[in-house]
């Protein structure tokens, strides 16, 4: 299935730099999806092991005050 709220990896950028998009399942893609959808969104982290994100550039600002990025929802936190 597909989820707009699942964060499934720590990578950033895109596998195809000729396209303007982000890696599906990335934190950046979650923020872009949350900003594109109306109402607040809540992240669901499914990243195995220690979660360390190293964005390649500044992440976009979150445009909805009710959007939540909560890594404590990761299994085994």
C-alpha positions as CSV (number, residue, x, y, z in Angstrom):
1,X,0.0,0.0,0.0
2,X,0.9,3.7,-0.1
3,X,0.8,6.2,2.8
4,X,1.3,9.9,2.7
5,X,2.4,9.8,6.3
6,X,4.9,7.0,6.5
7,X,8.5,7.8,7.0
8,X,10.4,4.6,6.0
9,X,14.0,5.7,5.4
10,X,16.5,8.3,6.4
11,X,17.7,9.1,2.9
12,X,17.2,12.5,1.3
13,X,17.2,13.8,-2.3
14,X,16.2,11.7,-5.2
15,X,17.5,8.6,-7.1
16,X,16.9,10.6,-10.4
17,X,18.2,14.1,-10.1
18,X,16.6,15.1,-13.4
19,X,13.2,15.0,-11.7
20,X,11.8,17.4,-9.2
21,X,10.6,15.1,-6.5
22,X,11.8,13.5,-3.2
23,X,12.5,9.9,-2.2
24,X,9.3,8.2,-1.3
25,X,9.2,7.5,2.4
26,X,11.7,10.3,3.3
27,X,11.1,12.9,6.0
28,X,11.3,15.6,3.2
29,X,8.5,13.8,1.3
30,X,6.3,13.6,4.4
31,X,6.6,17.3,4.9
32,X,5.9,18.0,1.2
33,X,2.8,15.7,1.4
34,X,1.6,17.3,4.6
35,X,1.9,20.7,3.1
36,X,0.0,19.6,0.0
37,X,-2.9,18.1,2.0
38,X,-5.5,20.2,3.9
39,X,-5.6,19.9,7.6
40,X,-2.9,18.6,10.0
41,X,-1.0,15.4,9.2
42,X,0.7,13.0,11.6
43,X,3.9,11.1,10.8
44,X,4.3,7.4,11.2
45,X,7.9,6.3,11.5
46,X,8.9,2.9,10.2
47,X,12.6,3.3,10.1
48,X,14.6,0.3,11.5
49,X,17.4,0.9,14.0
50,X,18.6,4.3,15.3
51,X,16.9,7.1,13.4
52,X,19.4,9.7,12.2
53,X,18.4,12.1,9.4
54,X,21.0,14.1,7.5
55,X,19.1,16.3,5.0
56,X,21.0,17.3,1.9
57,X,19.5,20.8,2.1
58,X,17.2,22.7,4.4
59,X,13.9,20.9,4.9
60,X,10.7,22.8,3.9
61,X,8.8,24.7,6.5
62,X,5.6,23.0,7.7
63,X,2.7,25.1,6.7
64,X,0.0,23.7,8.9
65,X,0.2,24.2,12.7
66,X,-1.5,20.9,13.4
67,X,1.0,18.7,11.5
68,X,3.0,16.5,13.9
69,X,6.4,14.9,13.4
70,X,6.7,12.4,16.2
71,X,9.5,9.9,16.1
72,X,8.2,8.3,19.4
73,X,5.6,6.5,17.2
74,X,8.5,4.4,15.9
75,X,8.2,0.8,16.9
76,X,10.9,0.0,19.6
77,X,11.4,3.7,20.5
